[in-house]
């Protein structure tokens, strides 16, 4: 027969503790022992100051240890923060959450705020820069194309319009939801009905590399998705605005040799850049007017896009749109 013996600590002795700041006290926090001064515990306005300034009864055991019914894992960090006013926070997200719970319990506002800031920073670091969904069905494609994004518009105006004696700038912000522009790349290298030309594989990789480059460049403004459903198409770009297909760039064709047919994959880089810039016009809720659509549809105006950087491409494209708009208005 097995007998278990439990030792119960007697912690039912209550006392009011009041002493000089230099007086040391013994703390038993969840079974972990600490030794510190009253001055450290009462340095800032928190629950510990209330406990050790004689305003609140504390529990002690038979050996004089003051009992605090909390986990002692992070209490040393809390003591160091009270001593120095600052402390190095744990590295892991889980331990910062644990320390935050203790800081909230002991009502240490500054440490609580530091933990919240550290958690927010870790969440930002963990969030990927760019997400590219990989769709495997038509239903997934439709759900993504019809997804909405929140748009922020800030209006700034002078307050002296209403009160001439004041020369202040005021602003207000409006949020609304609209369908996000979408660029879809369909890739199906498994279609081997005909043999490929010598440059096809290289051009297929160039299309994929351009897709990755554009998805990083316009992340947050345009939703980029990859289609691997496995249709008959081998490489095809599709551009959607307000839930409707606006343009399509097919990069494959069938060429005839002397004895048989071949599949040719092309890389129309300038055309892809042009359609991507055009789809940016659908970021607004109302969409582009016909003048802007006509401006972005001129093929010859973007012949040199492949030789410039991403920023120059977007600036030059938008500059052409503004110039065309101004000429039409004049």
N, C-alpha and C positions, 0 to 999 in steps of 0.2 A: 504494500500500500504506500502511495506517494503522498507526503504531506508538504504543503506549500506554506511558507511563513512570510507574511507581509508585514513590513515595518511601516507604520503610519506616523508621519511627522506631525507633531503637535504645532499647529500654526494658528491657534485660536486666541493667542494673546494679542490684544490690540493696545496700541499706545500712540500718543502724540509725540512726534520726534521734532525737537527744536534744539538747535545748537549753533555754534559759530561756523562760518564758512570753511574754516580750516579743519573742522572735525571730520574724521574718516568714519564711514559707515560700511557695513557688510551687506551685500545684496545677493539674494538667491533668486535668479530669474529663470524659472522653468528648470531648475536643477543645475544651472551654470552659475558659478560664483564670481562675484565682482567686488572690487574694493576701490572706493572712490570717496571724494569729499562732498560735503553738503554744498559747498560753493559751486562745484561743477554741476550738481543736480539742479541748483536753483539759479543758474546763470541767466537763462532766458525764460520767457513766459510760456510755460507748457504744463502738462499734468504732473511731471516730476517736481516742479517747483511747488505745486500745491501739496504734494505728498510729503515733501521734506522741509516745509516752512512752518510746520506746526498747525496748519489749517485742516489737516485731514488725518484720520487715524490710519496707521499702517500695521500690517500683521508681522509678527516675529515668531521664530521658533524658540525652543528651549536654549539654544546656543547664541541667541541674539542676532541671527541672520534675518534680515528683512525680506519677506516673501513677496514676490511679484509674479502673478500667474500669467506669464507670457513666455514665448520661446526665446531662449537666450542666444540664439544663433547670431543675430545682428545687433544685440544690445551693446556689444563692444564698439561697433561702428557708431551707434547713437551717442555713447559716452565720448568718443573722440570728436564727434561733431560738436557736442556741448563744450568740450574743452577748447577747441581751436576755431570754431565757427565755420569750418569747412572740412570735408572728408572725401577721400577717393571712393567713388561708388563702385559696386561690383560690376564685373564685365558682362555677365549673362543676364538676359532679359528676365529669367525666372527669379534670380536673386534680387534684382532691382524691385520686382513686384513684391517680394517678401519684405524688403526693407521699407518699401512704401507703406505696407500695411502696418508695420511697427511705428513708423513716423506719424501716421494718421492716429493710431491709438494713443500715443503719448502727446498728440497735439503740437508737434514741432512743425510749424508752417513752412519755415525756410527749407528744411530738409525734404518735406513733402513736395514742394515746388521743384527742387533740384531733381528728385526722382521722376516726377512727371515730365520734365524737360528731357531727361535722359531716355525715358521710354519713347517719347515722341521722336527723338533723333534716331533711335534704333529702328523704329517703324519706317521712317523715311529711308534709312539705309537698306532695309530689307526689301523695300518695294522696288520691283524691277523698273528700269528706265523705259522699256518698251515691251508691250505684249502683242504677240502676233498669234491669233487663234488659228488652229488647224482644223478645218471643217471636214467632216466625213459623211455628211448627208445634206440633201437639199433643205431639210427642215432647219438644220443648224445655220445654214447660209441665210435663210430668210429671217431668222431670229436676230442674227448679227446685223444684217443690213437694216432692219427696222428698229435697231436699238437707238436710244436717245442719249444725248450728252447735254450737260448743263453749260449754258453760255452766260458769261458775265459781261454786262455793259455798264460803264460808269459815265454818268453825265456830270459835267463840271460847269458851273455858271457863277457869275459875279453877283454877290448879294446886293450891290449898289443899284441893281435894276429895280429892286423893291424899296431900298432905303438909300437914297443918294449920299447920305453922310457916311456910309460904310463902304470900304473898298476891300471886301473880303471875297475869297473864292470858296464856294461850297460845292459839294458833290453828293450825289446819291447813286446807289447801285441797284440795278434790276437784273434778276436772274430769270432765264426762261430756258425751256428744254426744246431742242430741235433734233432732227435726224442727222446723225453724223455722216460726213462724206466717207465713202468706202472705196478702197482699191483692193481688188482681188486678183491674185495670180494663180492660174491653174497650171499645174505641172503634172505631166503623165509620161515619164520617160519609158514606161513599160509598154507603150504602144509600139510594137515592132512589126507592124503590118508590112512596112517597106524598110529597106535598109537606109541608114542615115548618110548624108553627105559628110565629107571630111571635116567641115567646120561646124557641123550642127551641135555636137557635144560642147564645144567651146562656147558657142553662142548661147546654149541653154544655161551654162554656168554663169555667163554674163548677165542674163536676165534675172537669175536668182540673186546674184550679188547686187544688182541695181535695186531689186525689191528690198533687200536687207538695208541698203543704204538709205532709201527713201523712207522706210518705216522708222528708222532712227531720226532722220531729219525732220519729219512731220509728225512725230509721236505726240499724241494728245490732241492733234487737230484733225487727223485723218485716221480712220480705222483700217489697218492693213490685215488682210486675211489670206491664208494659203488654202488652196483647194486640192485635195489629193483623193477625190472621190473615184477618179479613174474613168473619165469620159473618153470619147474618141479624140478630143483635142489633146495636143502635146504641150503646147505653151501658149497661153492666152491671157491677156490682161483685160480686166473689166473695171469700169469706173461708174460708181453709183452716187447720185445726189438726191437727197430727200426721198430715199427709198426706191428710186427708179434708176435704171441703167441709162447713163448718159453717153458712154462711148465704149468702144472695144478695140483692142489692138491684138490681132492674131499674128503670132510670130512663126507660124508653120505654113508650108506650102508643099505641093507635090511637083517635082521636076522630073523630066523625062530624059533618060539616057538612051544610048543606042539599043540596049537590050532589055531594060527594065525600068520601073519607076523607083524614085528615091524620095525620101522625106528630107526636107530642108528646114532647119530652124534658123531664123533670122534674129537680129538684135537691133530693132529700130529705136535706138536710145533717145534721139531727139523727139520722136513722136510720143514716147512714153513720158518724158519730162513735160511735154506740152499738155498732155491730158491730165497729168497730176496737178499742174498749176491751175488748169481749168477747173478741176474738182474742188479746189480751195474756195471758189466763188460760192459754193453751196454751204459754207459754214454758217451763213446768216439764215435767219428763219424764213425770209422772203425769197432767198435765192437770187441769182444774177438776172439782170435784165437782158434783153435780146442784143443790145449793143455790146455788152461784155462777152456774151457767148460768141458773137461774131468775131470779136477781137481775138479771142483765144483759139478760134478755129482756123486762123490763117497759118498755113503750114510753113510758108517761106520765112516767116518772121522769127522762127526759133531754130534756124539751121545750125547756129553756132553754139547751142546750149551745151553740147557734150564737152566743149572745151573750157567751160567755166566752172567755178565752184558752186555749191548748192545755194549759198546766199546770193551770189550774183545772178544765178538763174531766176530765183524768186523775185529779186528786185527788178531785173530787166523785164520779166513777164508782167509784173504789176505796173511798172512804168508805162509799158505799152497800153495796158488797159486804161490807165488814167488819161494818157494822151489821146487815145481814140475817143474816149468819152467827152473830153473837152472840145475836140474838133467837131463832134456831132452836135454838141450844144451850141457852139458858135455858128 
